[in-house]
C-alpha cells in the first residue's frame, strides 16, 4: 500500500508494522501491564454519541483557534514523543516538525528527543513547544530551557505522570533498548526489516540528543534506565512553581487526572492543564481522558486552557474531546504511525487524514467554527 492509499490512521498503523522491526513497532504500539488503558483510550470514544443541527450552511468551515496563547490553523497538534529517530532513523523529530509546519499545526518536542532543540529549530519556522520532566539537578533543567527559548520554542510542557517508567511488558520481551543492543533476538527482528536497518546504519547513533553529555557519565540501560536514574521521584508543587517562574508565559502541566490537581496547577500559574494518561504507558486501568474532562472543566472554569490526548484515531475523536471541554487535542501514536509508515510524508498523511475527518465531522454536525461544537450536540454515557 502506498501512503496516498491510506484512508485512515489504522492503515498507517499497518504500514508502520510492516516497515519497522517488531521491537520498534511495539515500542510505539504497546502500553503498560495488561494494556487496558491503551485499548479503552480508543474504544471509549464509541460510547459518546453525536447529534447535529440540520439545514446549516457549511460551505466554509474555519478550524483556526488559539491554544496556550499560540494561534494555530487546527485545534490539534503533535504531542511530544521520545526518541522518534527509532521510527525514522534518518530524521525523526525533524520530519515530524516539518510535517507539522506544512499542516499549520504546533509541534511539541520531547525532553528525550533524538534531535537537539537547535536542529529542530533549523528544520522548521513553525510554532514549537518543548516538553520536560523534573530532574534532580535544577541547573540541567534551566540550561535546557534556556537553549529551547533561544532556539525559538514558545511553549513549555511539564510532564508530571512519570515518577518512574510504567511496566511496558512488550519491551523486555523484545529485548528492546535505545539504541538497540546487539543480541540474537534483536538481530532477527532487525534483519527482517532491511530498509529500516539500512537507514539506521547510515544515521548517527540514537541518543537523548539534548543530554548526551550527561548520559555518557556512566549511565547504562538505555532510555528507560536513563529515566529512572536521572529523573526526580521527589517532585512537588514547589518544583513546578520555580519552573513556571523561570520559563514565563506559555506553561502547561501535562498528566493531570484530578480536579484538585487542575486547581493547583492554575494556582501556580499554569496557562494550560493537560489531561493525559500518557498513552496508556504508565498506570494501567486509568480513566479514559474523555471521561475525566467534565470534572477538569468544572475545576478550571475558564481560567486556563485545557489540552487533552489519548487514543485519538479519528477526526470525530478530536471533535468529541473539544465538545467535552478541551481547548486543544494532542496527537501521539497517530503521528508516529505515519512517521513509521513513511517518514515526513507519512506524518503529513496522518495529519491530512485527521484534518479531512474533522472537517467532515463538523460539516455533518452543522458546525462552521470550533465554538459551534456545542456540548449539547454530544450525548455522554453514564460513567
C-alpha positions in Angstrom: 0.0 0.0 0.0 1.2 3.5 -0.9 0.8 6.4 1.5 -1.8 8.1 -0.6 -3.8 4.9 -0.4 -4.0 5.1 3.4 -7.5 6.2 4.1 -7.4 6.1 7.9 -4.9 6.0 10.8 -5.2 2.3 11.1 -4.0 1.9 7.6 -0.8 3.8 8.5 -0.5 1.7 11.6 -0.5 -1.5 9.5 2.1 0.1 7.1 4.3 1.0 10.0 4.1 -2.5 11.4 5.3 -3.9 8.1 8.2 -1.5 7.9 9.5 -1.4 11.4 11.3 -4.2 13.4 8.9 -5.8 15.9 10.6 -4.2 19.0 10.4 -0.7 17.5 6.8 -1.1 16.4 5.8 -2.5 19.8 7.5 0.5 21.5 5.0 2.7 19.6 2.1 0.4 19.9 2.4 -1.0 23.4 1.2 0.1 26.8 1.6 -0.8 30.5 0.7 -4.1 32.2 -2.4 -5.6 30.5 -2.9 -2.6 28.2 -6.4 -2.0 29.4 -6.0 1.8 29.4 -4.3 1.5 25.9 -7.4 -0.1 24.4 -10.0 1.8 26.3 -8.5 5.1 25.3 -9.6 4.3 21.8 -12.8 2.4 22.2 -14.3 4.8 24.8 -15.0 7.3 22.1 -17.6 5.0 20.6 -19.8 5.4 23.7 -20.2 9.1 23.1 -22.9 9.7 20.6 -23.4 12.7 18.3 -26.4 14.7 17.1 -26.4 17.5 14.6 -28.1 20.8 13.6 -29.9 20.4 10.3 -30.1 22.8 7.3 -26.9 24.8 8.2 -24.7 26.4 5.5 -21.4 24.6 5.9 -19.8 25.9 2.7 -16.9 27.4 4.6 -15.5 25.9 7.8 -13.0 27.7 10.0 -10.9 25.4 12.2 -8.5 28.1 13.5 -8.1 28.6 17.2 -5.7 29.6 19.9 -4.0 27.0 22.3 -2.0 28.3 25.2 -1.6 31.7 23.5 -0.5 30.2 20.2 -2.6 30.9 17.2 -3.0 27.8 15.0 -4.9 26.7 12.0 -6.2 23.5 13.6 -7.3 22.5 17.1 -4.9 19.5 17.2 -1.2 19.3 17.2 1.7 16.8 17.5 2.4 15.7 21.0 5.9 15.2 22.4 7.2 11.7 22.0 10.6 10.3 22.9 13.4 9.1 20.5 11.4 9.4 17.3 14.5 8.6 15.2 13.8 5.0 16.2 10.9 5.1 13.9 12.6 7.1 11.2 16.4 6.9 11.8 17.3 9.5 9.1 15.3 12.4 10.5 12.9 11.5 13.3 11.8 14.8 15.1 12.9 16.8 12.1 10.4 15.0 9.9 7.7 15.5 12.5 8.4 19.2 12.8 8.5 19.8 9.1 5.2 18.0 8.6 3.6 20.0 11.4 4.7 23.3 9.8 3.2 22.3 6.4 -0.1 21.4 8.1 -0.2 24.6 10.1 -0.1 22.9 13.5 2.0 23.1 16.6 4.9 20.7 17.1 5.9 19.7 20.6 9.4 18.3 21.2 10.2 15.7 23.9 12.9 16.1 26.5 14.2 12.7 25.3 14.2 13.8 21.6 16.8 12.2 19.4 17.5 15.5 17.7 18.6 18.7 19.5 16.3 21.7 20.0 18.7 23.7 17.9 18.5 21.3 14.9 14.7 21.1 15.2 14.5 24.9 15.2 16.7 24.9 12.0 14.3 22.5 10.3 11.1 24.5 10.9 9.9 28.0 11.4 6.5 26.8 12.6 5.2 27.1 16.2 7.2 24.9 18.6 6.8 23.8 22.2 9.2 21.9 24.4 8.4 19.2 26.9 10.4 18.3 30.0 10.4 16.4 33.3 11.7 17.5 36.7 15.3 16.3 37.2 17.2 16.3 40.5 19.6 18.9 39.2 17.8 22.2 38.6 20.7 23.6 36.6 20.3 20.9 34.0 16.6 21.9 33.5 17.5 25.6 33.4 20.2 25.0 30.8 17.8 23.0 28.7 15.0 25.6 28.9 17.4 28.4 28.1 18.5 26.6 25.0 14.9 26.0 23.9 14.0 29.6 24.4 17.0 30.8 22.4 16.0 28.3 19.6 12.5 29.9 19.3 10.3 27.5 21.4 7.4 29.4 22.8 5.7 26.9 25.0 6.9 24.7 27.8 5.2 21.4 28.9 6.0 19.8 32.2 5.1 16.1 32.3 4.2 15.0 35.9 2.9 11.5 35.5 6.3 9.7 35.1 7.9 9.5 38.5 9.0 6.1 37.3 8.6 4.4 33.9 5.5 2.3 33.5 5.6 -1.5 33.2 5.6 -1.9 29.4 5.9 -5.6 29.1 6.4 -5.8 25.3 9.8 -4.1 25.7 11.6 -6.6 27.8 10.0 -9.5 25.8 11.6 -7.9 22.7 14.9 -7.1 24.4 14.2 -3.5 23.5 16.7 -0.7 24.3 17.7 2.7 22.9 19.8 2.4 20.9 19.1 -1.3 20.1 21.6 -3.6 21.8 23.1 -6.5 19.7 21.7 -9.9 20.6 20.2 -12.8 18.6 16.6 -11.8 19.2 17.2 -8.2 18.2 19.2 -9.2 15.2 16.5 -11.4 13.8 13.9 -8.6 14.2 16.2 -6.0 12.6 17.3 -8.3 9.7 13.7 -8.9 8.9 13.4 -5.1 8.1 16.4 -4.4 5.9 15.1 -1.0 4.8 15.0 0.3 8.4 18.4 -1.3 9.1 20.0 0.4 6.2 18.6 3.8 7.4 19.9 3.1 10.9 23.4 2.2 9.6 23.6 5.4 7.7 22.4 7.6 10.5 24.1 8.8 13.7 23.7 6.9 17.0 20.2 7.3 18.5 20.6 9.0 21.9 18.7 11.6 24.1 20.4 14.2 21.9 20.0 17.2 24.2 21.7 15.4 27.1 24.3 13.1 25.7 26.9 14.8 27.9 25.0 13.5 30.9 24.3 10.0 29.7 27.9 9.5 28.9 28.8 9.8 32.6 28.4 6.1 33.3 24.7 5.9 32.6 23.8 2.5 31.1 20.5 0.7 30.5 19.1 2.7 27.6 16.3 5.4 27.8 14.3 3.6 30.5 17.3 3.3 32.8 18.2 6.9 32.0 14.7 8.0 33.0 14.7 6.1 36.3 18.2 7.3 37.3 18.2 10.9 36.2 14.6 12.0 36.8 13.5 13.0 40.3 10.9 10.9 42.2 10.7 13.7 44.8 9.0 16.3 42.6 6.5 18.5 44.4 4.4 21.6 43.5 7.2 23.8 44.8 9.4 22.4 42.0 6.7 23.4 39.5 6.5 26.9 40.9 10.1 27.8 40.2 10.0 26.2 36.8 6.9 28.3 35.8 8.6 31.4 37.1 11.8 30.6 35.2 10.0 29.9 31.9 7.3 32.6 31.9 4.1 32.6 29.9 3.1 29.5 27.8 3.5 26.9 30.5 1.4 23.7 30.6 1.3 20.9 33.2 0.8 17.5 31.5 -0.5 14.4 33.2 -3.4 15.8 35.2 -6.3 13.4 36.1 -8.0 15.1 39.1 -9.8 18.3 39.7 -7.8 19.2 42.8 -4.6 19.0 40.8 -6.0 21.1 38.0 -6.9 23.8 40.5 -3.4 23.6 42.0 -1.9 23.9 38.5 -3.8 27.1 38.0 -2.7 28.4 41.4 0.9 28.2 40.5 0.4 29.9 37.2 -0.1 27.2 34.5 -1.5 28.6 31.3 -2.8 25.1 30.3 -3.9 22.0 32.1 -3.1 18.9 30.1 -5.3 15.9 30.8 -3.5 12.8 29.8 -2.9 9.1 30.8 0.5 9.1 28.9 -1.0 7.0 26.1 -1.7 4.1 28.4 2.0 3.6 29.0 2.1 4.5 32.8 -0.7 3.5 35.2 -2.9 0.8 33.7 -6.7 0.9 34.2 -6.6 4.7 34.5 -9.7 6.5 33.4 -10.1 7.4 29.7 -9.3 11.1 29.2 -12.7 12.0 27.7 -14.3 10.8 30.9 -12.1 13.0 33.0 -12.8 16.2 31.2 -16.1 17.2 32.8 -14.6 17.5 36.3 -11.5 19.2 35.0 -13.6 21.7 33.1 -15.6 22.4 36.2 -12.4 22.9 38.2 -10.7 25.1 35.7 -13.7 27.3 35.0 -12.1 29.0 32.0 -9.0 30.2 34.0 -6.7 28.2 31.8 -6.7 26.2 28.5 -7.4 22.5 28.7 -5.4 20.2 26.4 -6.4 16.5 26.1 -4.8 13.5 24.5 -5.3 9.7 24.5 -6.5 7.3 21.8 -7.2 9.8 19.1 -7.5 7.9 15.8 -10.4 9.7 14.1 -11.3 13.3 13.4 -14.6 12.6 15.3 -12.5 11.8 18.4 -11.0 15.3 18.2 -14.4 16.8 17.9 -15.7 14.8 20.9 -12.8 16.0 23.1 -13.5 19.6 22.1 -17.1 19.1 22.9 -16.2 17.6 26.3 -14.3 20.8 27.1 -10.8 20.6 25.6 -9.2 23.7 24.1 -6.7 21.6 22.1 -6.1 18.0 21.3 -2.6 16.4 21.2 -1.7 13.5 18.8 0.8 10.9 19.8 0.5 7.5 18.1 -1.5 8.8 15.2 1.5 10.9 14.1 4.1 8.2 15.0 2.3 5.6 12.9 2.6 8.0 10.0 6.3 8.5 10.7 7.0 4.8 10.8 5.0 4.3 7.6 6.7 6.9 5.5 8.7 9.5 7.3 7.8 13.1 6.8 5.3 12.2 4.1 3.7 9.7 6.4 3.2 12.3 9.2 1.7 14.6 6.6 -0.6 11.9 5.5 -1.7 11.3 9.1 -2.4 15.0 9.7 -4.3 15.2 6.4 -6.5 12.2 7.2 -7.4 13.7 10.6 -8.0 17.1 9.2 -10.3 15.8 6.5 -12.2 13.6 9.0 -12.5 16.5 11.4 -13.8 18.9 8.7 -16.3 16.2 7.6 -17.5 15.7 11.2 -18.0 19.5 11.6 -19.9 19.7 8.4 -22.2 16.8 9.2 -22.9 18.3 12.6 -23.7 21.7 11.1 -20.8 23.5 12.7 -18.7 26.0 10.8 -16.3 27.0 13.6 -14.9 25.5 16.7 -17.2 27.4 19.0 -20.2 25.8 17.3 -19.1 22.3 18.5 -21.6 22.7 21.3 -21.5 20.1 24.2 -25.3 19.7 23.7 -24.5 18.0 20.4 -22.9 15.1 22.2 -24.6 12.6 24.4 -22.3 11.3 27.1 -22.7 7.8 28.5 -23.3 7.3 32.2 -20.0 6.9 34.0 
